[in-house]
Amino acid sequence: MLLPDNIHPELSIYYNGAIVIEQLKKNPSQNLLELYQCVKLKNGMSFATYVLCLDWLFLIHIALVDDEGMVHLCS
């Protein structure tokens, strides 16, 4: 859920997407798994939530995952 009304906000894709963006701002191109390790250390995000966040960020043209497994922050 992007903005749930019945669970804690920190479990939402919207909130967790902001965590991914924060890490991408530090380094605009990161390896898919290394980026996941950073966000997992920060707030314990599950891999499923991480993938949903990347999907959402791709749909709104914020992040792109290339064929080599690198996540890029779109400008």
trRosetta pair geometry for C-beta under 8 A, 3 or more apart (Angstrom, degrees):
i j d omega theta_ij theta_ji phi_ij phi_ji
1 4 4.0 84 102 -67 147 91
1 7 7.5 132 50 36 138 121
1 12 5.9 -69 94 -128 84 83
1 13 6.6 -179 83 4 33 99
2 12 6.3 43 164 -178 24 108
2 13 5.2 -56 -103 61 50 108
2 14 4.9 75 -178 -46 69 102
2 56 7.1 148 -100 -130 98 144
3 9 8.0 -7 -143 -128 65 87
3 12 6.0 36 -102 -150 33 149
3 14 5.5 24 -70 -9 73 149
4 7 4.6 4 114 39 149 93
4 9 7.5 -169 55 -101 88 46
4 11 7.1 -22 28 85 143 99
4 12 5.4 -156 8 -90 93 102
7 11 5.0 -63 136 63 125 135
7 12 7.4 155 85 -60 106 79
8 11 5.1 90 71 -1 84 104
9 12 5.5 -38 -164 3 51 120
9 14 7.9 -58 -168 74 86 108
9 15 5.4 121 150 -55 80 141
10 15 5.3 -128 -122 133 37 158
10 16 7.7 90 -179 -58 54 80
10 43 7.1 -139 -175 -173 113 133
11 15 7.4 53 39 51 20 133
11 16 7.8 -3 -168 -36 21 116
11 49 7.9 -106 -165 -114 61 142
12 15 4.6 94 63 9 91 100
12 16 6.8 -169 91 1 48 89
13 16 5.9 -62 -140 49 31 105
13 17 5.7 43 156 -31 66 108
13 49 7.0 -157 -98 -159 69 80
13 52 5.3 -94 -112 127 120 113
13 53 5.7 -174 -158 -86 80 67
13 56 5.4 122 158 -23 127 158
14 17 5.8 -53 -147 30 21 115
14 18 7.1 25 151 -21 56 102
15 18 5.8 -55 -163 27 33 113
15 19 7.1 33 144 -18 64 101
16 19 5.3 -44 -155 28 44 116
16 20 6.7 46 147 -18 67 99
16 39 7.6 81 -169 177 87 131
16 43 7.3 -148 -115 85 82 140
16 45 5.5 119 -144 -116 122 128
16 49 5.4 -53 157 158 174 115
16 50 7.4 -113 160 -86 127 48
16 53 5.0 -109 113 -79 101 133
17 20 5.5 -50 -151 35 38 112
17 21 6.4 40 150 -19 67 103
17 53 4.4 -177 -86 -148 69 96
17 56 5.6 -77 -90 88 138 127
17 57 5.7 169 -150 -61 108 99
17 62 7.9 84 177 72 112 154
18 21 5.5 -49 -146 36 34 114
18 22 6.3 43 151 -26 64 102
19 22 5.6 -49 -150 30 31 116
19 23 6.8 28 152 -14 62 103
19 39 5.3 107 131 -141 112 105
19 42 6.0 172 -164 99 119 138
19 43 5.7 -85 -121 15 158 135
19 45 6.8 177 88 -47 149 139
19 53 7.9 -50 58 -144 90 161
20 23 5.9 -57 -154 37 33 108
20 24 6.3 29 151 -17 66 109
20 35 7.1 53 -145 165 86 116
20 39 5.7 -10 -86 -88 66 148
20 50 7.2 133 -83 -143 123 73
20 53 5.0 147 -14 141 147 135
20 54 7.0 -149 -162 -71 162 67
20 57 6.4 -109 98 -43 136 151
20 63 7.1 -52 136 -43 121 158
21 24 5.5 -58 -145 41 33 111
21 25 6.4 40 154 -28 66 101
21 57 7.1 179 -68 -116 91 131
21 62 6.4 -47 -99 165 110 135
21 63 7.6 -132 -92 -49 72 115
21 73 7.4 99 -142 -120 66 112
22 25 5.9 -49 -152 25 29 113
22 26 7.4 31 149 -20 58 99
23 26 5.8 -50 -162 26 39 113
23 27 7.5 -29 160 40 67 84
23 30 7.2 -47 139 9 103 163
23 35 6.0 132 122 -152 136 84
23 38 4.9 130 -139 114 139 134
23 39 5.7 -98 -20 -65 152 88
23 42 7.4 -139 -65 -16 116 150
24 27 7.0 -87 -149 73 35 54
24 28 6.0 54 172 -123 79 42
24 30 6.7 -127 -108 11 68 118
24 35 7.2 22 -74 -134 80 128
24 63 6.4 -120 -94 -99 166 114
24 71 6.7 -95 -102 124 115 111
24 73 4.1 140 155 -68 120 114
25 28 7.3 21 -121 -78 24 73
25 73 6.8 112 -76 -105 47 165
27 30 5.2 91 100 -65 113 103
28 72 6.4 30 153 -157 82 64
28 73 4.1 -96 -145 36 82 112
29 70 5.5 9 -173 174 93 120
29 71 7.2 167 -149 81 45 48
29 72 5.0 -3 -102 -103 82 77
29 73 7.5 -112 -58 13 51 77
30 34 5.5 -126 175 86 100 108
30 35 4.3 117 109 -65 129 102
30 38 7.7 -46 180 8 158 140
30 70 6.9 157 81 -156 24 73
30 71 5.4 -18 65 57 78 96
31 34 4.0 72 65 15 102 111
31 35 6.5 -171 81 -12 48 85
31 69 6.1 23 -154 123 74 100
31 70 6.1 -52 -97 -104 44 64
31 71 7.5 40 133 12 8 85
32 35 6.1 -60 -152 34 21 110
32 36 6.7 21 151 -18 60 107
32 65 6.3 49 -90 -137 114 117
32 69 4.5 -89 1 -178 119 86
32 70 7.0 -118 -35 -90 77 15
32 71 5.6 115 -91 -33 61 101
33 36 5.4 -50 -148 35 37 115
33 37 6.5 41 152 -22 66 100
33 69 7.5 0 -8 168 87 126
34 37 5.6 -49 -151 31 35 113
34 38 6.7 37 150 -20 63 102
35 38 5.7 -53 -154 33 34 113
35 39 6.5 22 155 -9 68 106
35 71 5.3 -30 -11 36 163 139
36 39 6.1 -61 -145 42 32 101
36 40 5.9 34 156 -23 68 110
36 45 7.8 -123 -156 86 72 111
36 47 6.5 26 -159 -114 138 80
36 50 5.2 55 -121 -171 97 163
37 40 5.7 -54 -141 37 28 113
37 41 6.4 30 158 -19 62 105
38 41 6.0 -58 -154 34 27 109
38 42 6.5 24 152 -20 62 109
39 42 5.4 -53 -147 35 37 115
39 43 6.8 -34 176 36 69 90
39 45 5.1 -21 134 31 103 136
39 50 6.3 141 82 -109 138 110
40 43 7.7 -99 -145 60 19 52
40 44 6.3 38 -167 -122 60 23
40 45 5.5 -107 -94 52 56 76
40 50 7.6 -37 -61 -63 89 136
42 45 7.7 9 67 -6 88 104
45 49 5.1 -124 -171 85 91 123
45 50 5.4 109 131 -62 121 90
45 53 7.7 -19 -171 -10 146 143
46 49 4.6 94 58 8 83 102
46 50 6.9 -141 97 -7 44 88
47 50 5.3 -52 -148 35 36 119
47 51 6.4 36 154 -20 67 102
48 51 5.9 -53 -150 35 30 109
48 52 6.5 30 152 -16 63 106
49 52 5.6 -55 -149 39 33 112
49 53 6.3 38 151 -23 66 104
50 53 5.6 -53 -151 33 30 114
50 54 6.6 29 152 -17 64 103
51 54 5.7 -51 -149 36 34 111
51 55 6.4 39 151 -21 64 103
52 55 5.5 -50 -149 34 34 115
52 56 6.3 32 153 -17 65 105
53 56 5.7 -56 -148 38 31 110
53 57 6.1 28 155 -17 67 108
54 57 5.7 -54 -140 41 31 109
54 58 6.2 36 155 -22 64 104
54 63 6.2 -90 -142 96 69 135
54 65 6.2 37 179 -39 129 126
54 71 6.9 -95 -125 -119 118 126
55 58 5.8 -56 -151 34 28 112
55 59 6.5 27 153 -20 63 107
56 59 5.7 -54 -149 34 32 113
56 60 6.6 8 160 1 66 108
57 60 6.3 -65 -143 49 30 95
57 62 4.2 -84 -165 69 85 110
57 63 3.9 26 130 24 125 109
58 61 7.6 30 -178 -77 32 31
58 62 7.6 -88 -61 49 22 70
58 63 5.9 -64 -67 80 61 75
58 64 6.4 100 -117 -100 87 48
58 65 7.0 -53 -80 6 126 90
61 74 5.5 -91 167 88 70 159
62 73 7.1 -35 164 -148 69 68
62 74 5.8 -168 -171 42 16 103
63 71 5.7 -3 -175 -174 118 97
63 72 6.7 152 -157 77 64 46
63 73 6.0 -37 -101 -104 75 46
63 74 6.4 -145 -79 -3 19 91
64 71 7.3 155 79 -156 40 51
64 72 4.8 -19 62 60 92 99
64 74 5.8 87 -16 -57 104 104
65 69 7.1 -12 -173 -139 98 32
65 70 7.2 164 -150 81 56 38
65 71 5.3 -25 -95 -97 76 70
65 72 7.7 173 -84 16 27 74
66 69 7.3 -54 75 14 70 19
66 70 5.1 0 39 56 108 89
66 72 6.7 49 -26 -9 105 116
